């Protein structure tokens, strides 16, 4: 389900479900979270996240996305990546859709290969991402790009993602590993401190009670049920805004 490899003081964590384009399940979210935690505990000074095959992560496995357990596992994984005390680089080697984009933006830095594609098509199936994801996406890619991704379900290729600074570099997995290895040679306490301050400045704690309530309302709506039913019946959903 995942593989890990050590490159000096850099650990590479690879999502390894190529037959399902590395779609996330509850178990896979837990496995990534555990792998990141273990890498830090074992002394890694940088981490690279990538996907096996031609996809980074095609999103949530739709057999599990409608369950509360999956949501809990997904957001626990994302925050473990963001809160890791070492630099985390997402080597986006192919499509990163939905939860795949969420995983990519949870990292500190992103390197996109030519085949990388970013998108958050939740409005197509009646789902929603949490306020943290929307805010982080807007801060990284810009408000206009975030609106296009979320409101129109547009997608970004690698060049467009670089142009709006959603990704910092264009390159392959090997380039991401080399970049991470350079970071791993830096003073770890300084890097950890800088990351902590950047996270706190970048994402201040806000009162999100109202936003969280709206997020939960999407998951309990008739449109949510319609999206799930339409998938079962293999037809386009018909949303009514309730």
Secondary structure, 3 states (H helix, E strand, C coil): CEEEEEECCEEEEEECCHHHCCCECHHHHHHHHHHHHHHHHCCCCEEEEEECCCEEECCECCCCCCCHHHHHHHHHHHHHHHHCCCEEEEEECCEEECHHHHHHHHCCEEEECCCCEEECCHHHHCCCCCHHHHHHHHHHHCHHHHHHHHHCCCEEEHHHHHHCCCCCEECCHHHHHHHHHHHHCCCHHHHHHHHHHHHHHHCCCCCCHHHHHHHHHHHCCHHHHHHHHHHHHCCCCCCCCC
